[in-house]
């Protein structure tokens, strides 16, 4: 019998009139059923968040941090169980699923430490006997809308800084991975997050997501997902503080002096890890013409050897796509690539009799103008392009609307630093793949990727506002600018 789960509002678990199915992407079987929440559930969650905000925001930040440490401890104790659950629900292979949980552990630990800092600034005044500083204040009630591809890590990236900054939360996970989110909320409840501070509402984007975006009493939003949805949020959120992370079309540049074996390792990991379902996934290789043939031969050989299957099996290298729509989208882009004149050299087909599997796919003879070289596919499809120089490679890298992650393989430090300077992206790796962010460093991009910087100290900036404070102890009226004397 398939279990029905509940939402969490104002410290209590509650159901709904209707439910939706949560599927195992490797089999298509129903794993669980979750409530189809609606606008009324969002309103109740917002009311609860407002009611809890005053007390929570006045709780000393180190005390809030201690709760985050407790969350990290429980996550660590539950890591294996959660990793298996995540692999079953999302599809990624077990080592990656365990890494997903580890990322959440790391970010809760890091943000717990920020409870001892939450740094403001002090500075001088232009007037005598006057003190100036800034302090941090919570944004207020924040709506967190998270994707399915990192169903524990990305919620952790948002929940941890939001909590340590003193905000209260309305949290909507992806309907493809609500069970991982449910388990995370249960852990936060167990760790001592007070009732009403975190509210968990499941349901569709059109009912729950839209209600969160448009709700007048929600003060801030953080969203990770597609560029199209991000643009809709900007148009409909009103004057909320909005953070957006909207994907990428990430390049690896391989120069003629590169360590080819190392580059092949990075390309295979970046392109086909998580079945290409990362916003930082390697979707383009821009190879110098002198090494392109050798490089292509090596990555095709490696890609053909990858083993597909259920993520929990030790024999699996590449798991399924998340759902039927993702599989059909990948198939559509393979067709587009062929029609555009790209050369299919590997993969290109569905795999297996059940589930949502697609073979690792590589296109050669790709030009920068082709859709497969410009649009985010979010599947195991890699485009290989050719460049005659570093300048040309960088121009190709910058020719898309996204700017999240990037990489260059070279033994020449001068080329590396030119790439760092000129590539239009929020992240650049040298002699490493486009994936592998660490939680104590800022994560985010430029251009169509959005403007959010999650993780690190800038993650605190996303969920706090600065208040400027002036203390005049002169005992007389002083007027800035006006009282300035030569």
RODO-2510 file (C-alpha; in nm, 4 decimals, decimal comma):
residues 486
     n   res          X          Y          Z
     1     x     0,0000     0,0000     0,0000
     2     x     0,1318     0,3446    -0,0944
     3     x     0,1627     0,5761     0,2052
     4     x    -0,0023     0,9177     0,2153
     5     x     0,2087     1,1956     0,3655
     6     x     0,1187     1,5356     0,5090
     7     x     0,2110     1,9021     0,4953
     8     x     0,3492     2,0886     0,7969
     9     x     0,1858     2,4182     0,8933
    10     x     0,2144     2,6019     1,2271
    11     x     0,3831     2,3073     1,3943
    12     x     0,1192     2,0533     1,2913
    13     x     0,0903     1,7925     1,0169
    14     x    -0,2137     1,8218     0,7901
    15     x    -0,3563     1,6695     0,4732
    16     x    -0,5646     1,8007     0,1842
    17     x    -0,8721     1,7110    -0,0180
    18     x    -0,6640     1,5614    -0,3007
    19     x    -0,3200     1,4047    -0,3439
    20     x    -0,0616     1,3599    -0,6188
    21     x     0,1726     1,0685    -0,6899
    22     x     0,5447     1,0740    -0,6199
    23     x     0,7174     0,8399    -0,8689
    24     x     1,0384     0,6394    -0,8687
    25     x     1,1968     0,7584    -1,1974
    26     x     1,3823     0,4299    -1,2458
    27     x     1,0622     0,2243    -1,2538
    28     x     0,7708     0,4637    -1,2885
    29     x     0,6171     0,3099    -0,9753
    30     x     0,4377     0,5239    -0,7169
    31     x     0,6539     0,5720    -0,4054
    32     x     0,4246     0,7988    -0,2040
    33     x     0,1295     1,0355    -0,2257
    34     x     0,1420     1,3978    -0,1119
    35     x    -0,1242     1,6619    -0,0517
    36     x    -0,2198     1,8867    -0,3412
    37     x    -0,2066     2,2100    -0,1448
    38     x    -0,3640     2,5330    -0,2643
    39     x    -0,3794     2,9052    -0,1944
    40     x    -0,5657     2,8579     0,1319
    41     x    -0,2868     2,6335     0,2624
    42     x    -0,0302     2,8946     0,1611
    43     x    -0,2290     3,1636     0,3435
    44     x    -0,2400     2,9534     0,6610
    45     x     0,1341     2,8957     0,6318
    46     x     0,1993     3,2676     0,5851
    47     x    -0,0156     3,3504     0,8891
    48     x     0,1781     3,0984     1,0979
    49     x     0,5093     3,2352     0,9729
    50     x     0,4065     3,5899     1,0659
    51     x     0,2911     3,4807     1,4102
    52     x     0,6249     3,3123     1,4816
    53     x     0,8481     3,5774     1,3245
    54     x     0,8729     3,8162     1,6184
    55     x     0,9908     3,5620     1,8735
    56     x     1,2199     3,3801     1,6301
    57     x     1,3843     3,6993     1,5004
    58     x     1,4505     3,8087     1,8604
    59     x     1,6120     3,4747     1,9464
    60     x     1,9883     3,5412     1,9697
    61     x     2,1591     3,4321     1,6488
    62     x     2,3992     3,1944     1,8317
    63     x     2,0941     3,0169     1,9749
    64     x     1,9472     2,9882     1,6260
    65     x     2,2838     2,8535     1,5158
    66     x     2,2743     2,5801     1,7799
    67     x     1,9532     2,4489     1,6259
    68     x     2,1243     2,4411     1,2863
    69     x     2,4105     2,2408     1,4385
    70     x     2,1535     1,9953     1,5712
    71     x     1,9996     1,9635     1,2235
    72     x     2,3455     1,8838     1,0842
    73     x     2,4013     1,6200     1,3540
    74     x     2,0732     1,4447     1,2761
    75     x     2,1409     1,4596     0,9038
    76     x     2,4805     1,3000     0,9617
    77     x     2,3290     1,0199     1,1673
    78     x     2,0627     0,9626     0,9001
    79     x     2,2923     1,0086     0,5991
    80     x     2,2849     0,6523     0,4652
    81     x     1,9079     0,6163     0,4980
    82     x     1,8449     0,9551     0,3392
    83     x     2,0922     0,8838     0,0594
    84     x     1,9093     0,5647    -0,0365
    85     x     1,5747     0,7443    -0,0199
    86     x     1,7089     1,0284    -0,2346
    87     x     1,8515     0,7876    -0,4917
    88     x     1,5151     0,6126    -0,5186
    89     x     1,3087     0,9310    -0,5403
    90     x     1,5329     1,1469    -0,7624
    91     x     1,7268     0,8776    -0,9484
    92     x     2,0889     0,9879    -0,9038
    93     x     2,3426     0,7176    -0,8259
    94     x     2,3978     0,6414    -0,4591
    95     x     2,7429     0,8046    -0,4183
    96     x     2,5965     1,1285    -0,5586
    97     x     2,2873     1,0926    -0,3420
    98     x     2,5043     1,0589    -0,0327
    99     x     2,6946     1,3659    -0,1531
   100     x     2,3651     1,5529    -0,1777
   101     x     2,2970     1,4809     0,1896
   102     x     2,6561     1,5698     0,2801
   103     x     2,6118     1,9072     0,1125
   104     x     2,3157     1,9778     0,3390
   105     x     2,5209     1,8729     0,6419
   106     x     2,7994     2,1058     0,5360
   107     x     2,5743     2,4058     0,4745
   108     x     2,3865     2,3698     0,8039
   109     x     2,7215     2,3495     0,9870
   110     x     2,8600     2,6490     0,8011
   111     x     2,5519     2,8652     0,8521
   112     x     2,5320     2,7632     1,2173
   113     x     2,8733     2,9246     1,2612
   114     x     2,7455     3,2433     1,0997
   115     x     2,5150     3,2749     1,3999
   116     x     2,8270     3,3842     1,5902
   117     x     2,8995     3,6545     1,3308
   118     x     2,6172     3,7921     1,1120
   119     x     2,8646     4,0641     1,0365
   120     x     2,7750     4,4281     0,9943
   121     x     3,0206     4,7135     0,9455
   122     x     3,1487     5,0099     1,1384
   123     x     3,2871     5,3161     0,9664
   124     x     3,3805     5,6749     1,0311
   125     x     3,1496     5,9748     1,0200
   126     x     3,2105     6,3023     0,8417
   127     x     3,0993     6,4772     1,1633
   128     x     3,2615     6,4959     1,5050
   129     x     3,1309     6,2860     1,7934
   130     x     2,9161     6,0661     1,5736
   131     x     2,9323     5,6862     1,5354
   132     x     2,8175     5,4924     1,2235
   133     x     2,7479     5,1224     1,1750
   134     x     2,5306     4,8711     0,9950
   135     x     2,3471     4,5757     1,1484
   136     x     2,1627     4,2876     0,9870
   137     x     1,7891     4,2350     1,0149
   138     x     1,5839     3,9433     0,8789
   139     x     1,3929     3,9933     0,5561
   140     x     1,0776     3,8671     0,7302
   141     x     0,8597     3,5879     0,5933
   142     x     1,0385     3,4243     0,3006
   143     x     0,9072     3,1828     0,0399
   144     x     1,1485     2,9093    -0,0688
   145     x     1,0734     2,7237    -0,3927
   146     x     1,3217     2,4455    -0,4629
   147     x     1,3928     2,2062    -0,7534
   148     x     1,4120     1,8275    -0,7671
   149     x     1,7710     1,7726    -0,8787
   150     x     1,9258     1,8345    -0,5341
   151     x     1,6233     1,7607    -0,3158
   152     x     1,8043     1,7868     0,0181
   153     x     2,1096     1,9999    -0,0629
   154     x     1,9345     2,2947    -0,2318
   155     x     1,6627     2,3236     0,0350
   156     x     1,9495     2,3203     0,2840
   157     x     2,1250     2,6015     0,0944
   158     x     1,8148     2,8158     0,1390
   159     x     1,6745     2,7019     0,4736
   160     x     1,9991     2,7279     0,6711
   161     x     2,0810     3,0953     0,5985
   162     x     1,7153     3,1951     0,6121
   163     x     1,6851     3,0439     0,9594
   164     x     2,0101     3,1747     1,1054
   165     x     1,9196     3,5262     0,9848
   166     x     1,5944     3,5089     1,1814
   167     x     1,3397     3,4694     0,9023
   168     x     1,0302     3,2510     0,9104
   169     x     0,9609     3,0341     0,6100
   170     x     0,7037     2,8975     0,3686
   171     x     0,8749     2,6107     0,1869
   172     x     0,7486     2,4520    -0,1357
   173     x     0,9558     2,1629    -0,2737
   174     x     0,9355     2,0205    -0,6231
   175     x     0,6449     1,7824    -0,6727
   176     x     0,8948     1,5324    -0,8165
   177     x     1,0830     1,4976    -0,4864
   178     x     0,8529     1,5903    -0,1945
   179     x     0,9545     1,2913     0,0167
   180     x     1,3129     1,4124     0,0621
   181     x     1,1791     1,7547     0,1621
   182     x     0,9352     1,5934     0,4057
   183     x     1,2206     1,4076     0,5748
   184     x     1,4224     1,7287     0,6023
   185     x     1,1303     1,9128     0,7633
   186     x     1,0849     1,6267     1,0112
   187     x     1,4522     1,6619     1,1054
   188     x     1,4149     2,0377     1,1554
   189     x     1,1146     1,9766     1,3809
   190     x     1,3128     1,7185     1,5797
   191     x     1,6076     1,9580     1,6114
   192     x     1,3900     2,2195     1,7796
   193     x     1,2850     2,4666     1,5105
   194     x     0,9830     2,6325     1,6787
   195     x     0,6284     2,5837     1,5444
   196     x     0,5402     2,8223     1,2640
   197     x     0,8999     2,9106     1,1780
   198     x     0,9170     2,6543     0,8964
   199     x     0,5982     2,5688     0,7082
   200     x     0,5970     2,2987     0,4394
   201     x     0,3334     2,3133     0,1654
   202     x     0,3250     2,0635    -0,1217
   203     x     0,1416     2,0997    -0,4506
   204     x     0,1682     2,2272    -0,8038
   205     x     0,3427     2,5389    -0,9280
   206     x     0,0110     2,6760    -1,0528
   207     x    -0,1555     2,6507    -0,7122
   208     x     0,1052     2,6598    -0,4357
   209     x     0,3960     2,8201    -0,6227
   210     x     0,1901     3,1015    -0,7717
   211     x     0,0230     3,1701    -0,4364
   212     x     0,3626     3,2042    -0,2675
   213     x     0,4987     3,4363    -0,5362
   214     x     0,1973     3,6651    -0,5314
   215     x     0,1181     3,6634    -0,1576
   216     x     0,1306     4,0218    -0,0270
   217     x     0,2536     3,9215     0,3199
   218     x     0,5579     3,7305     0,1960
   219     x     0,8592     3,9621     0,2124
   220     x     1,1181     3,7651     0,0162
   221     x     1,1491     3,4813    -0,2337
   222     x     1,4278     3,2424    -0,3254
   223     x     1,3788     3,0291    -0,6351
   224     x     1,5943     2,7789    -0,8217
   225     x     1,4613     2,6591    -1,1556
   226     x     1,4099     2,7574    -1,5163
   227     x     1,4799     3,0962    -1,6703
   228     x     1,1224     3,1189    -1,7988
   229     x     0,9770     3,0682    -1,4518
   230     x     1,2257     3,3151    -1,3055
   231     x     1,1146     3,5803    -1,5534
   232     x     0,7512     3,5145    -1,4579
   233     x     0,8395     3,5521    -1,0892
   234     x     1,0052     3,8896    -1,1482
   235     x     0,6910     4,0136    -1,3222
   236     x     0,4527     3,8877    -1,0525
   237     x     0,6333     3,9084    -0,7172
   238     x     0,5754     4,2771    -0,6541
   239     x     0,8252     4,4516    -0,4272
   240     x     0,9530     4,1380    -0,2537
   241     x     1,3225     4,0732    -0,2226
   242     x     1,3775     3,8098    -0,4929
   243     x     1,6702     3,5719    -0,5416
   244     x     1,6895     3,3665    -0,8611
   245     x     1,9221     3,0890    -0,9799
   246     x     1,8101     2,9957    -1,3298
   247     x     2,0366     2,7418    -1,4910
   248     x     2,3237     2,7406    -1,7356
   249     x     2,4805     2,6239    -2,0612
   250     x     2,8197     2,5534    -1,9172
   251     x     3,1370     2,5172    -2,1286
   252     x     3,4613     2,3317    -2,0810
   253     x     3,7421     2,4798    -2,2918
   254     x     4,0177     2,2300    -2,3723
   255     x     4,3338     2,3948    -2,5037
   256     x     4,6006     2,2268    -2,7132
   257     x     4,8380     2,2107    -2,4153
   258     x     4,5844     2,0465    -2,1831
   259     x     4,6228     1,7181    -1,9972
   260     x     4,3769     1,5271    -2,2187
   261     x     4,3234     1,2384    -1,9786
   262     x     4,2369     1,4825    -1,7004
   263     x     4,0074     1,6775    -1,9311
   264     x     3,8237     1,3597    -2,0329
   265     x     3,7620     1,2756    -1,6660
   266     x     3,6173     1,6228    -1,6063
   267     x     3,4023     1,6170    -1,9196
   268     x     3,2456     1,2766    -1,8472
   269     x     3,1763     1,3718    -1,4854
   270     x     3,0386     1,7134    -1,5800
   271     x     2,8247     1,5989    -1,8717
   272     x     2,6812     1,2732    -1,7405
   273     x     2,7007     1,2976    -1,3627
   274     x     2,3445     1,3344    -1,2278
   275     x     2,2408     1,2343    -1,5839
   276     x     2,3197     1,5893    -1,6936
   277     x     2,0530     1,7238    -1,4585
   278     x     2,2570     1,9934    -1,2867
   279     x     2,2407     2,3646    -1,3550
   280     x     2,6226     2,3448    -1,3621
   281     x     2,6353     2,0391    -1,5912
   282     x     2,8863     2,0448    -1,8751
   283     x     2,6732     2,0812    -2,1868
   284     x     2,9404     2,2191    -2,4215
   285     x     3,3011     2,1207    -2,4884
   286     x     3,4970     2,3816    -2,6812
   287     x     3,8075     2,2000    -2,8001
   288     x     4,1152     2,3443    -2,9668
   289     x     4,1336     2,2149    -3,3237
   290     x     4,4744     2,0537    -3,2603
   291     x     4,3358     1,8180    -2,9931
   292     x     3,9680     1,7910    -3,0802
   293     x     3,9941     1,4605    -3,2680
   294     x     4,1872     1,2867    -2,9927
   295     x     3,9631     1,4345    -2,7244
   296     x     3,6397     1,3378    -2,8993
   297     x     3,7556     0,9805    -2,9512
   298     x     3,8358     0,9488    -2,5815
   299     x     3,5108     1,0940    -2,4475
   300     x     3,2988     0,8851    -2,6864
   301     x     3,4787     0,5697    -2,5728
   302     x     3,4180     0,6579    -2,2076
   303     x     3,0550     0,7582    -2,2623
   304     x     2,9744     0,4310    -2,4396
   305     x     3,1111     0,2386    -2,1419
   306     x     2,8829     0,4080    -1,8890
   307     x     2,6278     0,1700    -1,7365
   308     x     2,2670     0,2786    -1,6968
   309     x     2,0340     0,1555    -1,4242
   310     x     1,8674     0,2227    -1,0924
   311     x     2,0765     0,4577    -0,8839
   312     x     2,0998     0,2351    -0,5785
   313     x     2,2749    -0,0437    -0,7713
   314     x     2,6544    -0,0510    -0,7406
   315     x     2,6814    -0,1349    -1,1113
   316     x     2,5093     0,1888    -1,2180
   317     x     2,7029     0,4885    -1,3504
   318     x     2,4079     0,6906    -1,4874
   319     x     2,0579     0,6925    -1,3428
   320     x     1,7258     0,7919    -1,4998
   321     x     1,5945     1,1323    -1,5902
   322     x     1,3484     1,2669    -1,3372
   323     x     1,0217     1,2141    -1,5267
   324     x     0,8552     1,1462    -1,8587
   325     x     0,8579     1,5135    -1,9595
   326     x     1,2354     1,5337    -1,9063
   327     x     1,2872     1,2219    -2,1160
   328     x     1,0720     1,3602    -2,3960
   329     x     1,2546     1,6935    -2,3814
   330     x     1,5898     1,5183    -2,4179
   331     x     1,4588     1,3171    -2,7126
   332     x     1,3279     1,6361    -2,8726
   333     x     1,6691     1,8021    -2,8499
   334     x     1,8395     1,4968    -3,0005
   335     x     1,6030     1,5316    -3,2950
   336     x     1,6742     1,9054    -3,3152
   337     x     2,0487     1,8410    -3,3166
   338     x     2,0185     1,5991    -3,6077
   339     x     1,7961     1,8380    -3,8020
   340     x     2,0431     2,1242    -3,7448
   341     x     2,3211     1,9191    -3,9034
   342     x     2,5155     1,8163    -3,5949
   343     x     2,6736     1,4704    -3,6107
   344     x     2,5431     1,2199    -3,3545
   345     x     2,8455     1,0139    -3,2483
   346     x     2,7172     0,8478    -2,9326
   347     x     2,3843     0,7553    -2,7768
   348     x     2,0712     0,9374    -2,8853
   349     x     1,8050     0,6911    -2,7713
   350     x     1,5843     0,5889    -2,4821
   351     x     1,7132     0,2996    -2,2775
   352     x     1,5300     0,0183    -2,1011
   353     x     1,1692    -0,0984    -2,0918
   354     x     1,0601     0,1019    -1,7865
   355     x     1,1558     0,4212    -1,6136
   356     x     1,2886     0,7374    -1,7763
   357     x     1,6338     0,6450    -1,9041
   358     x     1,8247     0,8026    -2,1921
   359     x     2,1642     0,7050    -2,3246
   360     x     2,4587     0,9417    -2,2724
   361     x     2,4629     1,1366    -2,5998
   362     x     2,7392     1,3276    -2,7780
   363     x     2,7117     1,5519    -3,0841
   364     x     3,0102     1,6521    -3,2965
   365     x     3,0286     1,9213    -3,5683
   366     x     2,8233     2,1566    -3,3541
   367     x     2,8290     2,5293    -3,4300
   368     x     2,7607     2,8090    -3,1801
   369     x     2,4368     2,9042    -3,3576
   370     x     2,2720     2,5637    -3,3133
   371     x     1,9985     2,5309    -3,0523
   372     x     2,1710     2,2338    -2,8912
   373     x     2,4683     2,4649    -2,8299
   374     x     2,2600     2,7499    -2,6892
   375     x     1,9588     2,6143    -2,4992
   376     x     1,9570     2,4335    -2,1657
   377     x     1,8602     2,0688    -2,2238
   378     x     1,8999     1,9398    -1,8664
   379     x     1,9744     1,5888    -1,9799
   380     x     2,2707     1,3694    -2,0809
   381     x     2,3477     1,5529    -2,4068
   382     x     2,6916     1,7001    -2,4807
   383     x     2,7792     1,9275    -2,7737
   384     x     3,1384     1,9386    -2,9001
   385     x     3,2536     2,2571    -3,0742
   386     x     3,5883     2,3532    -3,2258
   387     x     3,8008     2,6649    -3,1742
   388     x     4,1283     2,7739    -3,3294
   389     x     4,2503     2,9885    -3,0407
   390     x     4,1812     3,0835    -2,6806
   391     x     4,0139     3,4062    -2,7900
   392     x     3,7774     3,2183    -3,0200
   393     x     3,7016     2,9622    -2,7488
   394     x     3,6128     3,2351    -2,4997
   395     x     3,3926     3,4091    -2,7549
   396     x     3,2052     3,0826    -2,8113
   397     x     3,1750     3,0278    -2,4364
   398     x     3,0218     3,3742    -2,3970
   399     x     2,7839     3,3440    -2,6925
   400     x     2,4908     3,2032    -2,4901
   401     x     2,2393     3,3817    -2,2677
   402     x     2,3487     3,1970    -1,9522
   403     x     2,6533     3,2532    -1,7339
   404     x     2,6708     3,0100    -1,4435
   405     x     2,9740     2,7798    -1,4513
   406     x     3,2729     2,7381    -1,6825
   407     x     3,6030     2,5547    -1,7046
   408     x     3,9324     2,5605    -1,8882
   409     x     4,1909     2,2838    -1,9179
   410     x     4,5399     2,4177    -1,9860
   411     x     4,8935     2,3941    -1,8491
   412     x     4,9537     2,7628    -1,9259
   413     x     4,8833     2,9893    -1,6279
   414     x     4,8517     3,2902    -1,8576
   415     x     4,5734     3,1253    -2,0562
   416     x     4,4032     3,0230    -1,7342
   417     x     4,3979     3,3772    -1,6007
   418     x     4,2784     3,5202    -1,9305
   419     x     3,9884     3,2757    -1,9170
   420     x     3,9137     3,3679    -1,5562
   421     x     3,9071     3,7345    -1,6522
   422     x     3,7062     3,7118    -1,9739
   423     x     3,4573     3,4249    -1,9420
   424     x     3,1141     3,5611    -1,8500
   425     x     3,0159     3,3336    -1,5625
   426     x     2,9759     3,3317    -1,1875
   427     x     3,2105     3,0333    -1,1512
   428     x     3,5269     2,9356    -1,3376
   429     x     3,7238     2,6170    -1,2755
   430     x     4,0808     2,5619    -1,3946
   431     x     4,1704     2,1998    -1,4760
   432     x     3,8505     2,0739    -1,3165
   433     x     3,4942     2,0130    -1,4315
   434     x     3,2068     2,2621    -1,4228
   435     x     3,0466     2,0916    -1,1225
   436     x     3,1636     2,0667    -0,7629
   437     x     3,0664     2,3800    -0,5687
   438     x     3,1689     2,4064    -0,2017
   439     x     2,9307     2,5534     0,0551
   440     x     3,1662     2,8153     0,2027
   441     x     3,2026     2,9904    -0,1354
   442     x     2,9385     3,1935    -0,3204
   443     x     2,7356     3,0099    -0,5832
   444     x     2,5501     3,1810    -0,8676
   445     x     2,5842     3,3331    -1,2100
   446     x     2,5341     3,6278    -1,4415
   447     x     2,3218     3,7108    -1,7460
   448     x     2,0253     3,4760    -1,7891
   449     x     2,1353     3,2644    -1,4935
   450     x     2,0077     3,5334    -1,2561
   451     x     2,1736     3,7323    -0,9808
   452     x     2,1544     3,5196    -0,6676
   453     x     2,4653     3,4268    -0,4716
   454     x     2,3903     3,1331    -0,2462
   455     x     2,6239     2,9694     0,0063
   456     x     2,9164     3,1390     0,1774
   457     x     2,8794     3,4782     0,3406
   458     x     2,6818     3,6042     0,0397
   459     x     2,4182     3,3451     0,1263
   460     x     2,3620     3,5477     0,4411
   461     x     2,3156     3,8583     0,2260
   462     x     2,0308     3,6887     0,0380
   463     x     1,8292     3,6443     0,3568
   464     x     1,9035     3,9612     0,5499
   465     x     1,8681     4,3347     0,5097
   466     x     2,1138     4,5950     0,6344
   467     x     2,0018     4,8679     0,8720
   468     x     2,2249     5,1736     0,8962
   469     x     2,2626     5,3187     1,2466
   470     x     2,3923     5,6664     1,3400
   471     x     2,4705     5,7571     1,7009
   472     x     2,5317     6,1289     1,7569
   473     x     2,6834     6,1934     2,1001
   474     x     2,7816     6,5580     2,0379
   475     x     2,4875     6,6948     2,2353
   476     x     2,3905     6,9322     1,9548
   477     x     2,2162     6,9226     1,6188
   478     x     2,4620     6,8264     1,3484
   479     x     2,3569     6,8135     0,9849
   480     x     2,5512     6,5952     0,7449
   481     x     2,6813     6,7731     0,4342
   482     x     2,5402     7,1054     0,5517
   483     x     2,7681     7,1360     0,8564
   484     x     3,0831     7,0319     0,6725
   485     x     3,3497     7,3036     0,6962
   486     x     3,6612     7,3550     0,4857
***
